[in-house]
Amino acid sequence: MIKATHEAVMVDEVLENLVFKQNGKYVDCTFGAGGHSHEILKKIDRKGFLTSIEKDERATKNLPIEFRDDSRFKLINDSFSNLRMFFEVEEIDGILIDLGISSTQLDDPLRGFSFQSNGPLDMRIDTTKGKTAAEWINSASNQEIADVLWSLGQERASRRIALKICEFREKKSIESTKELADLIVSCVYKKTKKHPATNSFRAIRMFINNEIEELQKVLEAASYVLCCGGRLAVISFHSMEDRIVKRFFQGKDRIESKVKFEYMKDKFFKPTAKEISINPRSRSAILRVAEKVC
Ligand SMILES: C[S@@+](CC[C@H](N)C(=O)[O-])C[C@H]1O[C@@H](n2cnc3c(N)ncnc32)[C@H](O)[C@@H]1O
């Protein structure tokens, strides 16, 4: 497993609302550094079971002994959108999806997710397949780049950045996070507290990992594998993702599922001021938990 520097978000709220049966079967779709999985295992009893899923092979290697030795735990290295391949219909009591990437991944320059440190422009969660961000950015059309930056990053300078990228790569291909971040900085004139490359880097990461489609698929799959009264908890860090979750719970924008969900008592939870002061990266998190109604 990657060095465990990720701080799990809204742990109390997740446990309180998701883990309602101590002998239940749970799925943590985003194992990451294992923070939520660790807490779920602490709360369930001897008859309970937790399956965790993680797309990043590196996060599943060298699993700490506490997980390896626990007969109530199983880890699957796959994408959460394949949820239905692993479970029967109405088999699971609670499912957690903690979207995005972990601090461990973000802080590792070799993964290429961050504009804060220089490294190869990769950005793939699963490094064994698919195009790297560098491969995409050096081959996509001006229009395609602008569209991704606008639709997934709401980046106002999307066209200017896309043009700059295309002009730059005529001389030299873009290979590092610093090269890309510098190009973006030179196009964004309005100075705000947020780093000018924040939106573009997030948009490219979401595109490279197909994150919106993955989310739509896992919500749909979760609606089938949850038992009646089973609960689905989703933590998102971006308004676009949260909107998808909210609309899914409302029965809108579904692929084919007709399953009904009802919120617990609160429609959503936000981290407390105390949590934000301890873990500033939690500040944009929003948790929604809903129960399958049959
Ligand atoms: C925010 S982190 C989860 C952190 C975790 N809850 C913890 O407490 O350590 C999100 C994790 O989900 C993984 N991930 C992202 N997309 C995925 C997908 N489609 N399928 C499975 N895992 C995914 C990422 O690799 C990352 O490790």
The ligand as a MOL file (V3000), in Angstrom:
LIG
                    3D

  0  0  0     0  0            999 V3000
M  V30 BEGIN CTAB
M  V30 COUNTS 27 29 0 0 0
M  V30 BEGIN ATOM
M  V30 1 C -10.6670 9.8540 -1.7600 0
M  V30 2 S -9.7850 8.3780 -1.9900 0 CHG=1
M  V30 3 C -10.5160 7.2890 -0.8080 0
M  V30 4 C -9.8590 7.3470 0.5040 0
M  V30 5 C -10.3710 6.3030 1.4790 0
M  V30 6 N -11.7710 6.4560 1.7790 0
M  V30 7 C -9.5670 6.3230 2.7630 0
M  V30 8 O -10.1490 6.5330 3.8410 0
M  V30 9 O -8.3480 6.1370 2.7130 0 CHG=-1
M  V30 10 C -10.4750 7.7360 -3.4540 0
M  V30 11 C -9.8690 6.4080 -3.8530 0
M  V30 12 O -10.7250 5.8510 -4.8570 0
M  V30 13 C -9.9410 5.2580 -5.8480 0
M  V30 14 N -10.7530 5.2560 -7.0760 0
M  V30 15 C -11.0380 6.2940 -7.8840 0
M  V30 16 N -11.8190 5.9080 -8.8860 0
M  V30 17 C -12.0520 4.5910 -8.7070 0
M  V30 18 C -12.8080 3.6280 -9.4230 0
M  V30 19 N -13.4560 3.9420 -10.5440 0
M  V30 20 N -12.8530 2.3700 -8.9430 0
M  V30 21 C -12.1950 2.0280 -7.7930 0
M  V30 22 N -11.4320 2.9020 -7.0890 0
M  V30 23 C -11.3780 4.1760 -7.5350 0
M  V30 24 C -8.7130 6.1240 -5.9380 0
M  V30 25 O -7.6330 5.4100 -6.4850 0
M  V30 26 C -8.4940 6.5130 -4.4760 0
M  V30 27 O -7.6210 5.6030 -3.8670 0
M  V30 END ATOM
M  V30 BEGIN BOND
M  V30 1 1 1 2
M  V30 2 1 2 3
M  V30 3 1 2 10
M  V30 4 1 3 4
M  V30 5 1 4 5
M  V30 6 1 5 6
M  V30 7 1 5 7
M  V30 8 2 7 8
M  V30 9 1 7 9
M  V30 10 1 10 11
M  V30 11 1 11 12
M  V30 12 1 11 26
M  V30 13 1 12 13
M  V30 14 1 13 14
M  V30 15 1 13 24
M  V30 16 1 14 15
M  V30 17 1 14 23
M  V30 18 2 15 16
M  V30 19 1 16 17
M  V30 20 1 17 18
M  V30 21 2 17 23
M  V30 22 1 18 19
M  V30 23 2 18 20
M  V30 24 1 20 21
M  V30 25 2 21 22
M  V30 26 1 22 23
M  V30 27 1 24 25
M  V30 28 1 24 26
M  V30 29 1 26 27
M  V30 END BOND
M  V30 END CTAB
M  END
